[in-house]
Amino acid sequence: MFQIKLETKRPKVDVLIASLEAWHIISTRTRNCLGRLDRADDPASTVTGTPIEKMRLSHLSRCEQADIFRLPNLGRVCYCEIAAVMVRYGWHFHDRWTGKPQPPALELLGPSLARYLERISLAAAARGERFALGEAMLRLYDEGLSGPEIGKRFGTTGAAAHAAIQKTRRTMDIRSRLPLAAAPPSF
């Protein structure tokens, strides 16, 4: 008698890499490594063959784990960020020749996985805290305080406060244009 094994597939959510960076899910370093150009005159010469502004998780899923892992300056922590996001949103890397899904990307890191995941969560928390400081500086600026006055309150220079305000505005603008999709429910 034949037995049919039903495989439940997790739904996939195709998220922009730029959105993941704006919402502090991945670091700027990770986004920059994914957006690294093989040819300076071709914006589509990234590892996925699409410009970083349009790159989605579906584009990354067509790559092999080894191709991503070999990106210059990527490192294990950045790879772990990518792998964790792929797992979170239901994607797998695929074999170049057969097109079949490879094992979950986090398995490549082996026993050191817990250490890398802890570093990722600490780095994401630090990015969130810096963004919260930038939001506080922006509120004070909107209330009429100058850059040097804000800098004195936060123990920085006026130029550093102004730079934090500008970065916060850019991030808030990107967040308004690129909302973060919720992760699909797990089964």
Order of alpha helices (4+ residues) and beta strands (2+ residues): alpha-alpha-alpha-alpha-alpha-alpha-alpha-alpha
